């Protein structure tokens, strides 16, 4: 895997007039739709919830050399988890609305809108009320799939349900195989990818902990029963925050945060975790041992890791991510989250040296 040098996007002088990022720029998503590259991100005073938080959407017709403003979402509350869905010729955008308390996790609703022209989007429409939070969205084999989670995250004895949904139009979502959940316990974020034969692989973040411990799981499901996940009976004590998965050839990869000085589990000490440095990294999934194998770090220190990855060719991908300033590699996660030095968004090109033909998924 060859990685280009990081190209800094936010803040930068390429952004359109009127777009003025705040200090913290994180939660980022990119997508190629028709003839444009789209980018959406969260900007706020710090990593934590704020009534000043905005979600900014821009697009580029020249591969990111220049950008046009598309939309700014400002609800007077936190907004997170930007997710583009390019499906059946329509570009959708989803995110969730949080609260304003710096130290509370308060999801209120999932919202969506659709793009109709340059800088023109439909009015916001609620997808769901309550505590559901969207995570991974992909189009595979003619359907859109989405993982989300619902429950009392960050509470003592929390029980969360990971949901796996599908859609044939990008707007109406139903539970895959009618399964009410694919995992119940301490898991929130869950990334997934499909093999060429349709077999599903997923990596969870078991932050709240449960009878399997705390950290993460590797899960799988057959193509004939995608709603029935088989997850490892014990959590890997390593925790992979903001997981994103993709496939090249016959290998499935993971991009996520890497904990320096861990692991997080099996006890799941969040205070100790917050006071350790972090990195961003690429991993591969060993489907024989059902384990996560570190390959290489990518740019990312301090408050880092919300990777978005899109295929650009047979052996090339674009990866967008965020990080605290790279000149401070030993800054701990919590300090990076609150620092007035903020966080910035970049992208790199990933190029795989050809070893076999990969399927043209995107």
N, C-alpha and C positions, 0 to 999 in steps of 0.2 A: 504494500500500500504506500503510495507516494502522496504526501501532503504538500500543497502549495503554502507559501507564506501567507499569514492572515491579512485580509484586506478589511480595513476598519470602515464600518458602515454608519454606525450611530454612536456618538455624533460624527458628522462629517459635513464638508461644504457641498456635498452632492445632494443633500436633502432640499426639497422645494421650499420656497419662501413661505414663511408663516409656521413652519414646523420647527419647534424649539424644544428638543429633548431636555428633560430634567436630569438629575444626577444619576438615578438608578434606571438602567435600561436592561430589561431581562426578558422573560417569557416571550419568545420569538417564534414565528412560523413563516415559512416561505412556500410558494407553490408556483409552478409554471402553468398558466392558463391561457389557451389560445396563443396570442402573439406577445404576451407580456409576462414578466416576472413580478410576482406580488410578494410583499413583505408586510407583516403586521407585528407590532411589539407593544409591550407594556412600558410606560415611562412614568416615574413617580419620584418623590423626594428621596425615598429609601426603598429597600426591599420590602418593607412592611406596609400593611394596609394604610391607605390615606384617602381622604375625600378629594385630594388633588389628582389622584391617579387618572391617567388617560390611556386609551388604546389607540394607537395611530396606525393607519393603513396607507401604504404608498405602493406604487407600481412603476415598472421601468420597461421601456420598449427597446432599450439598447444594452440589455444584459447587466444593468446596474451602474452604468456610467453616469446616468442622470435619472432622477426620480420625479414622478408626478404625485401630488397629493391625491388620495382617494377618499379618506374619511377619518374623522376623529370621534371616538366614543368617550364621553365624559358623563358619568352618572352620579357624581358626587359621592362615590364609594369606590372600593377597590374593584378592579377588573383584572382577570388572569386567564391563563390557558387559552391563548388565541389558537384557533384551529380553522384552517382553510380546507374546503372540500370542493375540488373540481370534479364534477360528475355530470355526465350526460349533457355536456356543453354549458352547464351553469356553474358559476362560482358562488359557493356559500361561505359564510364566515360565522363561526360559533365561538362563544366564550362564556365564562361564568362571572356573575356579579357577587362580590363579597361585601364585607362591612367596612367600618372605618376604625375599629379598635386595633391599635398597633400589635397587641399580643393575643388577639383572638382569631380563630378561624371560623368565619361566618358566611358560608355560601348561602345565597338567597335565591338564585335562579340561573338557569342556562338560557342565553339569548342567541338568536340567529338573525341573519339578514342575507340578501342576495344582491349581487351586482348586476345592474342592467345596462350600464355604460360607464365610460371613463368618469370617475368621481361621482357616480350616481348609484346609490344603494337603496334597497327597500327599507321601510321602517322596521325597527327592531320588533321581533316577535318572540315570545317566551316559548322555549322548548319544554321546560319543566320548572316547577317551583321547588323550594325546599333545599335539601342538603346534597343533591346530586351534583357531581363535578365531572365534566368530560375529561378524558385523557387522550387516548390514541384514536386517530381516524385514518382509515386507509380504504382505497378502492381496490378490490381484488376479485377477479373472475366475474366481472359484471355486477358486483354488488358493493355498496359502501358498508363498512363495518366500523363500529365504535366501541371502545371500552370506556366505562365511567365507574364511579364509585359513589356510594351513598351510605350515610351513617354518622355517628357522633365522633368524628375524627378528633384526636388529641384529648379525649376524656378518659378517665380511669375506667378500665374494663371495656374500652370501646369495642363494638362489634360493627364491622363494615362489610357491605356486600359489594363485590365487584360484578358489574353488569356487562354483558356482551350483547350488542344489538346489531341489527342489520337494516338496510334500507335499499329500496329499488328506485327511489326518486330523490334521495338526499334530504327529504323533509319529514317523512313519516318513518319512525323507527319502531321496530318490534324486537323482542328478545329472541336471540338465535335459538332455534329448536324449542322455544317456549320455556327455556330454563330461567327460573327467577333470579339466579345468580350463578356465577362460575367459580366464585370463591367467597367464603364467609369467614371472617376472622379479623386480623389486624392489617390487611392489605388495603392500600389506596391506589397509587399509580400502578398501571399494568400495561406494558407495551407488548405488541404482538407482531408476528410476521408469518407468512405461509411459505411452505416449500413448494416446489414445482408440482408435486402431486396433490397439493391442497392440505397437507398436514400442517397444523398450527403449532407454533412455538411462542411462548410468552415468558416474560420476566416481570416479576412483581416487586413492589417495594413494601415490605412488611415492617412498617415503621411503628405501628401501635403495638405489635407483638400479639401472639396468641399461643395456642398449645404447641405449635411447631417451633417456637422461639421467636426471634426477631432478626430482621435483615432482608432476605429476599428468597424467592422461589424460582425455579425453572419449571414451567408447566407445558403440557402438550395436549393436543386433541386431534383425533383422526378427522380426515376430510368428510367422512360420513356423519360425524357427530361433533361439529365445531362448538356446540354449546356445552359439551361435557369435558371439562378440563381436568387433567391428571397432574397434580402439583406435587413437588417433592415433600416427603413426609416430615422432613426437618428443614428449617430455614437455613440457608447459607448465611453465616453471621455477617458477611459483607453486604452492605446496603448500596443499591444503585439508584440514586435519586434521578428524577426526570428521565426515565429510560426511553430511548427511541431505538427501534429495530428496523433492519433492512436486509435484503438478500442480494448477494452477488454470486451468480452461478449456483452451486449446490451448498453454499455456506451462508449461514445466517449470522448477522453481526448485531452488536449492541453498542450504542453510544450513551454515556451516562456520567454522573459525578463519581469521582474516586476519593475515598476517605483516606487521608494520610495519618497513620498511627493508630488505625482502628484494630479490629473490626467493631461494628456497632453492636452486633449480637454476641451471644444469645440473650443477654439481659436487656439490651435496648436502652442504653443510657443516653438520652437526648442532650442533656447538659454537656457531658463529656464530648459527644459528637459535635456540638456547636462550637466547642473551644479547640477544635483541631483544624489544621489546614486542609484544603481540598484541591483537587485537580479535575479536569475533564479527560475522558479516556475513551478509546475504542476497544471493544472486546469481541470475541467470537463465541458462539454457542457450540459447545461440544455435545452433539446430540446423542453420542454413545454413552457418555458419563452423566449427561444432563447437568452440565456445569458451565460456569462463565469463566472464560480464559482471557486474561489481559493481553492485549497486543501492543498498544502504544498510547502514550498520552498525546492529547491535542491541546492547543492553547487554552488555558483555563487555570486560574488560581483564586483563592479566597472565596468570594461569593461567585459561583460559576455553575454552569451546566443547565441548559435547556435546549438541547440540540434539535435542529430540524434538518432533515436530510431528504434530498430529492435527486432522482436519477437524471442525468443529463446525456448519457450515452451508454454504449454497451459496457464500458469499463470505467465510467466516470460518474461522480456524484458531487453535488454541492452540499456543503454542511454549514449551516449558520448556528451561531452559539453566542453566549455572553460570558463575560469574565470581569473580575476586578482588574485593576492595572497590573500588567504582567511583571512590572519591575518590583513588585512586592510579593514574591512567591510564598513567603512564610506567613502571610496574614491569615488569621483563623477565620472560619466561616462567619461567625457572628459579627466580628469586627468588619468584615467585608460587606455584610448586609447593611450595616448602619453607617459606614464611612461616608464622609462628604466627598471622597475621591470617586465614589460612584462605581457604576459598572457600564461596560461598553459592549456593543454587538459587532461581531466580525463574521466573515465567512472564509472558507478555504475550499479548494478543489481536492477531492480524493480521487486518485487514479489507481486502479488495480492493474498490476502487470498481468497481461493475458495468460491465463492458464487453461481456461475453458470458456465456451460461449455461455454468457448469462442470458436468462430469459428477459424479454423486453417489458418488465413490470416497471411501474413508476409510481 
